[in-house]
Amino acid sequence: MSDLPEEAARSHKSRLKSGTILVAREALVDPNFNNTIVLLCQYSEAGAYGLVLNHAAHMPLHEIFEHPPELSGGASGNRRVYIGGPVQSTELQILQIGTDPAPESLEIAPGIHLGGAWEQVEDFLQRDPRDLRLFLGYSGWGEGQLEEEVEAGAWEVHETDIRRLLEAPEALWTGGREQLRRFLGA
């Protein structure tokens, strides 16, 4: 049973939409989501897709590729990569921050785009690391699954300026629910 009052759970559930933040609560027992902050990238009646923002991978980018691309102009193969979630954990997800997104990317919030058409890996690796985040895998929910988890008190749902969040120093908000709530002023 949820320790979140029914009215609060309904309020959180009503905020579910693309571009919101999910914050794991103690009621969520899945170890993949312990103390996580998830950007909800796509949301519909059919299900949801998100990226965990605060779980960095234990290996830098150059260790992920079997044949790392040649990078010029000071681009770094040591760029941080995040674990986006347990689904398709070997697939690279690209989150762009700023006003110059790649063609065919999906805007999920003002100034935040997902994916896009890239000719080759080097094209996105040349971008400033502050303007682009890389994730392995993603978080996914089937029809009604996320709503049930929110009703059970597993997630808080927050509406915020995603670009402001991602441009802020991570140390201000990546420590989990209480730290994020302080950052958001909630």
N, C-alpha and C positions, 0 to 999 in steps of 0.2 A: 504494500500500500504506500502511496505517496505521502511524504511529509509536507508537500506543497498544497496549500488550501485549494479546494476545487475552483474557486473563483480566480485565483492566481493562475492555475493551470489553463483555464479557459482563456485568460488574457494572453498568456504566452502562445497558446495555440492560434489565436486570432492574428498574431504577428507573423506567422510563418509565410514567407515569400522569398523570392530570389533577392539576394543582397543583404540578408539579415545574418546575424551571428548567433550560433548555437553555443551555449556554454554548458559543459557537462556538470551534472550535480552528483551528489553521493549516491543517489538512487540508481545511477547507471552503473551496472556491474560488468559490462564488457571491457576487458583490459585494453582493447584497441582505443578506447575513448576515455581512459582515466585522465582526468584533469585537462581535457581538451577544449579548444576553442575552434569551432568549425565555421567557415564561411559558406553559407548556403548559396550555391551558384545557380542552381535551377530548382524550381519547385512547381509542382502541379498536382492535380488529383491522381495522376499516374505514378507519382513517386518523387524522389528528391535526390539531388547530387550535390556534394559539398567537398571542401578541402580543409583538412586539419591545418590550422595556421601555426600552431606552437609545438610541433614535434619535428625537430631537425633530424635528418638522417645522420648516421654515424660515419658516413663517408662523403668526401667531397665529390664534386661532379666528375673530375677526371678519373675517379676510380669506378664510376658507374658504367662507363662505356667500355666495351671490349677493345675498340680502336678509337681512342679519344681524338676528337677533331683538332686540327692545327688551329691555334688561335693567334691572331695578330693584334697589334695595337694595344698591347697590355691587357687584353681580356684574360681573365683568370679561370683556369680549370679547377681552382680551389673554391669556386662559388658554392655557397650553401645550398643544399637540396633538402626539402622537407618531405615527410611521410604524409601524403594527402589522405590516406586511409587504407583499409585492408583490401579493397576491391582492385583487381588488376594492378597489383603492386609493382609490376615491372614496367608499366606504361607511364611515360612522362607527361605531366600536365603542366601547362604554362599559364601563369597569371600575370597580366600586364598592368602596370600602374602608371597612369599618365594619359596624355591627350594624343598620343601618336601610336594607336594600336595597329597590329598587323592586319592585313586584309582578311576578311571572313571571320574575324574574331567576334565573340558574343559579349555584348556589354551586360554585365551583371549588376553594376552600380555605377553611378557617375564617376568616370575616370578609371574604372576597373573593367578589364576585358579578359576573357578566357579563350585560350586556344588561338586559332588563326591559321592562315595558310603561310607556311614558311618553306622557302625553296630548299634550304639545307640547315642543318644544326648550327653551323657557324653564324647564320643570320641572327638568331636570337641570342647566341652566346656573346656576340659583340655588343649587345645592349648593356647599359649601365645596370649593375646588380640592384640598385635602388629602384629601378623601374620594372623589374621582372623577377618573379619568383618561380622556382621550379619545384615540382612535386612528383613523387613517385606514388602512383595509385590515387584512389579517391574514396570517398565515403558515399555509400548509396543506400537508399531506402525504397522498398516497394510500396505499392499503393496502400495507404493508411498506416504504414509502419511508423513513420516519424510522428504522426499525430498521436498514435497510441503511446509512444515513448514520452512525448511532451505531457500528455494527460497523466501518465504515471509518475511524473515529477523527475524524469531523467534529464531533461534539458530546460534551461532558461533560454528565451528567445529575446534578442536585443536588436533594436533598430539603431544604427549609428552611421556616421560618415566613414565608410570603409576605407576610402582613400586616406583620410586623416589617420586612421588606425594603422594602416600599412606603412605610412610614411614616418610614423613616430618610432623612436628607438624601441626595439623589441623588449628591452628590459623593463619598460613601463607597463607592459600589458600581457606578456606571455606566461606569467607564473600561475595562471589558473583563474578560477572564478572570482575570488576576492580581489585579486590584483586587477583584473579586467574591469570589475565593477567600480573600483576606485578611479581607473583611467576614464571610464565612461561617465563618472559622476553619478552612478546609479545607487 
